Amino acid sequence: PQLVLGATPLQCNSTIFFSGTQINITGDLVLSSQSTTSITSDQTVTIGGCAVFGGSLQVQVSNVTLSSQAFVPFSYSCYNGSKFSDISLLSDNNGGCQTKSSSTYGAHSLSVLFYAECVSSG
């Protein structure tokens, strides 16, 4: 499924949940420092205009394994250098491991690498 939003700019000051696997925003996306954005690891958001990130990003992942997995949740035409204050990964099956992430903000995309860090008790 595809969701297309045309507001210029689309502004969020509270919580935004994206539905569908491919979300297209034709204008700018402005996420304030008070906002919480929730997506799943199989969703991508394409922003035709500029991306202004703020607040928290929550990514729902399922069945985290010992290997790392990367995905690109946002692509955009222009970027002002802002960042999410917090990126958290929510997992329904982490196998007793702690899920961690790292992010890379590029000129035209944001990529997130998530991985499971397991401590053996033996």
TORSEMAR-312180 format. One line per field, with one value per residue (C-alpha): residue number from 1; residue in one letter; chain; x, y, z. Coordinates in nm, 2 decimals, decimal comma. Layout:
BEGIN
num: NUM/... $
residu: A/... $
chaine: A/... $
X: X/... $
Y: Y/... $
Z: Z/... $
***
This chain:
BEGIN
num: 1/2/3/4/5/6/7/8/9/10/11/12/13/14/15/16/17/18/19/20/21/22/23/24/25/26/27/28/29/30/31/32/33/34/35/36/37/38/39/40/41/42/43/44/45/46/47/48/49/50/51/52/53/54/55/56/57/58/59/60/61/62/63/64/65/66/67/68/69/70/71/72/73/74/75/76/77/78/79/80/81/82/83/84/85/86/87/88/89/90/91/92/93/94/95/96/97/98/99/100/101/102/103/104/105/106/107/108/109/110/111/112/113/114/115/116/117/118/119/120/121/122 $
residu: P/Q/L/V/L/G/A/T/P/L/Q/C/N/S/T/I/F/F/S/G/T/Q/I/N/I/T/G/D/L/V/L/S/S/Q/S/T/T/S/I/T/S/D/Q/T/V/T/I/G/G/C/A/V/F/G/G/S/L/Q/V/Q/V/S/N/V/T/L/S/S/Q/A/F/V/P/F/S/Y/S/C/Y/N/G/S/K/F/S/D/I/S/L/L/S/D/N/N/G/G/C/Q/T/K/S/S/S/T/Y/G/A/H/S/L/S/V/L/F/Y/A/E/C/V/S/S/G $
chaine: A/A/A/A/A/A/A/A/A/A/A/A/A/A/A/A/A/A/A/A/A/A/A/A/A/A/A/A/A/A/A/A/A/A/A/A/A/A/A/A/A/A/A/A/A/A/A/A/A/A/A/A/A/A/A/A/A/A/A/A/A/A/A/A/A/A/A/A/A/A/A/A/A/A/A/A/A/A/A/A/A/A/A/A/A/A/A/A/A/A/A/A/A/A/A/A/A/A/A/A/A/A/A/A/A/A/A/A/A/A/A/A/A/A/A/A/A/A/A/A/A/A $
X: 0,00/0,10/0,02/0,06/0,05/0,06/0,07/0,34/0,49/0,35/0,41/0,39/0,41/0,28/0,27/0,26/0,21/0,27/0,07/0,15/0,49/0,57/0,48/0,52/0,51/0,52/0,62/0,84/0,82/0,88/0,89/0,92/1,13/0,81/0,70/0,72/0,73/0,65/0,74/0,81/1,13/0,96/0,83/1,00/0,91/1,00/0,99/0,97/1,08/1,30/1,33/1,34/1,38/1,32/1,18/1,18/1,18/1,04/1,11/0,91/1,13/1,04/1,25/1,58/1,87/2,23/2,32/2,28/2,02/2,01/1,73/1,67/1,35/1,36/1,48/1,45/1,53/1,70/1,81/1,88/2,11/1,86/1,84/1,61/1,69/1,63/1,59/1,46/1,39/1,08/1,11/0,84/1,11/1,46/1,56/1,67/1,91/1,93/1,85/2,08/2,10/2,32/2,21/2,36/2,22/2,32/2,25/1,95/1,87/1,86/1,98/1,95/2,16/2,01/2,16/2,11/2,37/2,36/2,54/2,59/2,57/2,82 $
Y: 0,00/0,36/0,67/1,01/1,33/1,67/1,93/2,18/2,16/1,86/1,96/1,74/1,86/1,54/1,18/1,06/0,70/0,62/0,34/0,15/0,04/0,33/0,68/0,97/1,33/1,58/1,88/1,93/1,73/1,92/1,71/1,93/1,85/1,75/1,50/1,12/0,94/0,57/0,35/-0,02/-0,15/-0,24/0,12/0,39/0,76/0,96/1,34/1,55/1,86/1,93/1,71/1,87/1,61/1,65/1,46/1,08/0,82/0,48/0,18/-0,14/-0,44/-0,80/-1,11/-0,94/-1,18/-1,17/-1,02/-0,65/-0,52/-0,18/0,01/0,36/0,49/0,84/0,98/1,35/1,62/1,86/1,83/2,11/1,91/1,85/1,51/1,31/1,35/0,98/0,67/0,37/0,02/-0,17/-0,54/-0,81/-1,08/-0,99/-1,34/-1,20/-0,96/-0,58/-0,41/-0,12/0,12/0,37/0,62/0,81/1,13/1,19/1,47/1,28/0,99/0,88/0,52/0,32/0,02/-0,20/-0,50/-0,73/-0,73/-1,05/-1,13/-1,50/-1,62/-1,90 $
Z: 0,00/-0,07/0,12/-0,05/0,16/-0,01/0,26/0,23/0,48/0,68/1,04/1,34/1,70/1,87/1,75/1,39/1,28/0,92/0,76/0,44/0,32/0,09/0,21/-0,03/0,10/-0,19/0,02/0,33/0,65/0,97/1,29/1,60/1,91/2,09/1,82/1,82/1,49/1,47/1,17/1,11/0,96/0,63/0,57/0,37/0,37/0,06/0,11/-0,21/-0,03/0,27/0,59/0,93/1,20/1,57/1,86/1,88/1,62/1,72/1,48/1,53/1,43/1,45/1,52/1,58/1,51/1,62/1,29/1,21/0,98/0,80/0,64/0,50/0,65/0,50/0,17/0,09/-0,16/0,09/0,45/0,70/0,93/1,21/1,38/1,59/1,96/2,02/1,79/1,98/1,84/1,96/1,91/1,97/1,98/2,08/2,20/2,53/2,37/2,39/2,06/1,97/1,68/1,50/1,24/0,95/0,82/0,46/0,21/0,07/0,31/0,67/0,73/1,05/1,14/1,42/1,59/1,88/2,16/2,36/2,67/2,74/3,09/3,07 $
***
